Amino acid sequence: MTINESKLGFEVSFPFDTRKNDAVREIHGSWWNETKKCWVVPRRKQGELKRLQARFNKGHKDVGLLPSQVGFEVEACVADKTLPKLSIEIPLKRALREYQADGVAYGIEKKRTLIGDQQGLGKTIQAIAMVVAQKAFPCLVICKSSLVLNWEKEIKDWTHEKPMVFRDSVKRSWPVFFQSHFCQFGIVSYDSLKKYFVTGFKEPGEDEVFMVKHIMYRSEISLFKSVIVDESHYIKDEKVLRTKLTVGLCLRRQSVYLLSGTPVLNAPEELYPQLVALGIANHFGSKANFKALYGKNNPRQKEALPYLNYLLHRHGYYRRLKSEVATDIPPKTRQVILCEIDNREEYDLAEKNFRKFLEERLMMTGGQIDRALRAEALVQMMRLREISARGKLKDAYQWIDDLLEQGEKVVIFGHHKEITRALAQYRPDTTVRLCGSADKETLDRRKQKFQTDPAIQACVCSLLADSEGHTLTAASNIGLLEFPWHFGKAEQAEDRVHRIGTVYPVTASYFLGSRTIDRKIYKLIMSKKDIHDLVTGTEEDVENRVVDNLINLFNQKDEEDEE
């Protein structure tokens, strides 16, 4: 391999060799100069080019070796985090932000990518756009059970394609929906992979351990051209069946995208199963070599980890922090987290009784909503809100876990004492609770700990008592498990975090129970009409109007009941 410097960059020439040709082509920005019959590599890629020269001229196999073992300096292995620019139009319903478009361009180029952006930067949107841009349909989305409905919503909001959630009703018939192109996205939880895609297991040999090759998948999995794996750190343990099932579904796909803000939770070895799922593990050496090189038992781990970072960025990984793209994202973003409540039977019975009550009372009043009806309906609707909130606690706990594992601080609001108490007790050693009967001195001490102590990561507040007067700018993530009756109160809660002193853009997450009163309340409090009402009338006027609107919604069959 001969390398000469020119005005264009580095000119690379060699007798035709498929391996060398592919290796040079893989360097981002390189191009073939037909006139001179050589490759031209940008000057900024000198480190990568030097690495290739060492690899081919000295006959080294660089896979799994340290920089010093392939004949060049550690400095040459600084990860290039530059992402390409998107040059094609993608048929989406909404426009991507500039940094998101850069990520999408990289994912399209690599086809197998671990998206490591910090929470709130839109990993979901980017993965969806990558699939749509390549028309890599059908696409299978694998995620936590608590996020299935959110993926369905995001696909509907961003694309013109129809998603299908894997449920018992399609256990046997799901292939028909994809063969007929009726659906282009399938969404399934980690817990359901075996149910929908596995027909059985082969018995390992006498000296074998159970591996992916022993899993007997339904032949129809070949329908999927691409796979998206959300929260991919869930497949960090290669011994767990969930990991093996996911890896097997990712094999031989046109495109594979993994999403995780924390791909390595405890040790670098946890990354390897994710590399296998991506299909790029061959660039990192064997599993044994990977563990020996990057594990804590390697005395040269300090030298090895920057090299691992270099290889990751080169072969299919990128990560941006809010601080790096803050100028390209709004100061505050609201997102909806749809939850499948885990007390469905209890809620449905309560709602059925409430509808029956409304029907009977409205018949008595000739369809008029009087003060007595409004007061009694309010009591029953508060009961529905409480039941729904209890059914969402599991999803709220997972949300808290995910953010805390990424080193983020969170503020979460509830209304009922039972709910705020449960939230505060979930991680008592790292949580402060502002709601309750504590005196001002105690509350101030708790706020100060949340603002300054890295060990205190979560703060639980009451919508009624704590949506005013507190500064909690140590967090950039706020969650509302229960909602007020009008937008102004919700905005006040958001502004405990989004205020002067806030460093990073704020993400406000609203937890909505699927097929519950939550969706009706959220729709009403976020309407422009009610924002105007708050300005022109009293809070009591607004609450009465919202309650009246809710009574009317419950007294009729609306589209949300058909979900």
Disulfide bonds with the S-S distance in Angstrom:
none
